[in-house]
């Protein structure tokens, strides 16, 4: 009998400790919240407009490792290239295309130029390398870049950099200012 009295004392002690309790009328209550959580939006892949659409007006000769190259769009002053080489425009951004395939480099170039136009960059440097390890000593990225930059709508001029900035392995590019920065144009 001591067992039943101990259980009764334990039960009384328990009820005294928890206080007044109201019984649950139905135990069929859902523990799951009634509202579903909001879905996470799927990340969109940014589509960049392919601005490499201008037709090439003149044939472009193949470049070798130590060759320099330059280009100015029609209607641009002749001293623009001199100003670019001397650093008159200042450097706003830089892209390094070393160790990329031609397709990867083109994708990165289009993306880079798109963001530069959005941010209002005026002069950028693109490092392409000299192409010493290319077949027949013909640099692939250097020749591709020479064609792509001529075809890009936002490029006004470009030239190989001075030796201290990369020499024949890099190029300065002068970009057209986007519409929101057009009133600041100084060329």
C-alpha positions as CSV (number, residue, x, y, z in Angstrom):
1,X,0.0,0.0,0.0
2,X,2.8,2.3,0.5
3,X,3.2,2.2,-3.3
4,X,-0.3,3.7,-3.9
5,X,0.1,6.4,-1.3
6,X,3.5,7.5,-2.8
7,X,1.9,7.7,-6.2
8,X,-0.9,9.8,-4.7
9,X,1.6,12.1,-3.0
10,X,3.6,12.5,-6.2
11,X,0.4,13.2,-8.1
12,X,-0.7,15.9,-5.6
13,X,2.8,17.4,-5.6
14,X,2.8,17.5,-9.4
15,X,-0.6,19.2,-9.6
16,X,0.5,21.7,-6.9
17,X,3.6,22.6,-8.8
18,X,2.0,23.2,-12.2
19,X,-1.1,25.0,-10.9
20,X,-4.5,25.1,-12.4
21,X,-4.7,23.3,-15.7
22,X,-7.6,23.4,-18.3
23,X,-8.0,20.2,-20.2
24,X,-7.8,20.1,-24.0
25,X,-11.2,19.4,-25.6
26,X,-9.7,18.0,-28.9
27,X,-6.3,16.6,-29.5
28,X,-6.7,16.8,-33.2
29,X,-4.9,20.1,-33.5
30,X,-2.4,20.6,-36.3
31,X,1.1,21.5,-35.3
32,X,2.0,22.5,-38.9
33,X,1.6,26.2,-39.6
34,X,-1.4,27.1,-41.8
35,X,0.5,29.4,-44.1
36,X,3.1,28.0,-46.4
37,X,6.4,29.8,-46.3
38,X,7.1,32.2,-49.2
39,X,9.1,30.6,-52.0
40,X,12.6,31.9,-52.7
41,X,12.8,33.5,-56.1
42,X,14.9,31.7,-58.7
43,X,18.1,33.6,-59.5
44,X,17.9,35.0,-63.0
45,X,20.9,34.7,-65.3
46,X,21.7,38.2,-66.5
47,X,21.5,38.5,-70.3
48,X,23.9,40.9,-71.8
49,X,23.1,42.5,-75.1
50,X,25.6,41.5,-77.7
51,X,27.0,44.8,-78.8
52,X,29.6,43.1,-81.1
53,X,27.4,43.8,-84.0
54,X,29.1,46.4,-86.0
55,X,30.3,45.2,-89.4
56,X,34.0,45.3,-90.0
57,X,34.8,48.0,-92.5
58,X,38.5,47.1,-93.2
59,X,40.4,43.9,-93.0
60,X,42.5,43.4,-89.9
61,X,46.0,41.9,-90.2
62,X,47.2,39.2,-87.9
63,X,49.3,40.4,-84.9
64,X,52.4,38.8,-83.5
65,X,53.5,38.7,-79.8
66,X,55.3,42.1,-79.8
67,X,53.1,43.9,-82.3
68,X,51.1,46.9,-81.0
69,X,47.8,47.9,-82.4
70,X,45.4,50.8,-82.2
71,X,42.0,52.0,-83.6
72,X,39.9,55.2,-83.6
73,X,36.3,55.4,-84.6
74,X,35.5,57.7,-87.4
75,X,34.9,61.3,-86.3
76,X,37.2,61.1,-83.4
77,X,40.1,63.6,-83.0
78,X,43.6,62.3,-84.0
79,X,45.2,63.2,-80.6
80,X,42.9,60.9,-78.7
81,X,45.3,57.9,-78.9
82,X,48.2,60.2,-77.7
83,X,46.1,61.3,-74.7
84,X,45.2,57.7,-73.9
85,X,48.8,56.5,-74.0
86,X,49.8,59.4,-71.7
87,X,47.1,58.6,-69.2
88,X,45.1,61.8,-69.8
89,X,41.8,59.9,-69.3
90,X,42.7,58.0,-66.1
91,X,42.0,54.4,-65.6
92,X,38.5,53.5,-64.4
93,X,38.6,49.6,-64.5
94,X,40.7,46.6,-65.6
95,X,40.0,43.2,-66.9
96,X,42.5,40.3,-67.1
97,X,41.9,37.7,-69.8
98,X,45.0,35.5,-69.1
99,X,44.4,31.8,-69.3
100,X,40.9,32.0,-70.8
101,X,39.7,30.3,-73.9
102,X,38.5,32.5,-76.8
103,X,34.8,31.8,-76.0
104,X,35.3,32.5,-72.3
105,X,37.3,35.7,-73.1
106,X,34.5,37.0,-75.4
107,X,31.9,36.3,-72.7
108,X,33.9,38.1,-70.0
109,X,34.7,41.0,-72.4
110,X,31.0,41.6,-73.2
111,X,30.1,41.4,-69.6
112,X,32.9,43.7,-68.5
113,X,32.1,46.4,-71.1
114,X,28.4,46.2,-70.2
115,X,29.1,46.9,-66.6
116,X,31.7,49.6,-67.5
117,X,29.1,51.4,-69.6
118,X,26.5,51.2,-66.8
119,X,29.0,52.5,-64.2
120,X,30.1,55.4,-66.5
121,X,33.7,54.2,-67.0
122,X,35.5,56.1,-69.6
123,X,38.9,54.5,-70.0
124,X,39.7,50.8,-69.1
125,X,42.6,48.5,-69.5
126,X,42.2,45.0,-70.8
127,X,45.2,42.6,-70.3
128,X,45.3,39.9,-72.9
129,X,48.9,38.7,-72.8
130,X,51.4,38.5,-75.6
131,X,50.6,35.0,-76.6
132,X,54.1,33.5,-76.4
133,X,52.7,30.0,-75.8
134,X,50.3,30.2,-78.8
135,X,50.8,28.1,-81.9
136,X,53.0,29.6,-84.6
137,X,53.7,32.5,-82.2
138,X,50.3,34.0,-83.2
139,X,48.5,35.2,-80.1
140,X,44.8,34.1,-80.1
141,X,43.3,36.5,-77.5
142,X,45.2,39.5,-78.9
143,X,43.9,39.0,-82.4
144,X,40.4,38.2,-81.2
145,X,40.4,41.4,-79.0
146,X,41.5,43.5,-82.0
147,X,38.5,42.3,-83.9
148,X,35.9,42.3,-81.1
149,X,36.8,45.8,-79.9
150,X,36.4,47.2,-83.4
151,X,33.0,45.6,-83.6
152,X,31.7,46.8,-80.2
153,X,29.3,49.8,-80.4
154,X,30.5,51.3,-77.1
155,X,34.2,51.5,-78.1
156,X,35.5,54.8,-79.5
157,X,39.2,54.0,-79.5
158,X,41.8,51.6,-78.3
159,X,45.6,51.3,-78.3
160,X,48.3,49.1,-76.9
161,X,49.6,50.4,-73.6
162,X,52.9,51.9,-72.7
163,X,55.6,49.4,-71.6
164,X,55.0,50.3,-67.9
165,X,51.3,49.4,-68.2
166,X,51.7,46.1,-70.0
167,X,53.1,47.0,-73.4
168,X,52.0,44.8,-76.2
169,X,50.2,42.5,-73.7
170,X,47.5,45.0,-72.7
171,X,45.3,47.6,-74.3
172,X,43.7,50.8,-73.2
173,X,40.0,51.2,-74.4
174,X,38.2,54.5,-74.5
175,X,34.4,53.9,-74.1
176,X,31.5,56.0,-75.3
177,X,29.7,57.5,-72.3
178,X,26.2,56.1,-71.8
179,X,23.2,58.5,-72.0
180,X,23.1,59.3,-68.3
181,X,26.7,60.6,-68.5
182,X,26.6,62.2,-71.9
183,X,26.6,65.8,-70.6
184,X,30.1,65.1,-69.0
185,X,31.7,64.1,-72.4
186,X,35.1,65.8,-72.8
187,X,36.4,64.5,-76.1
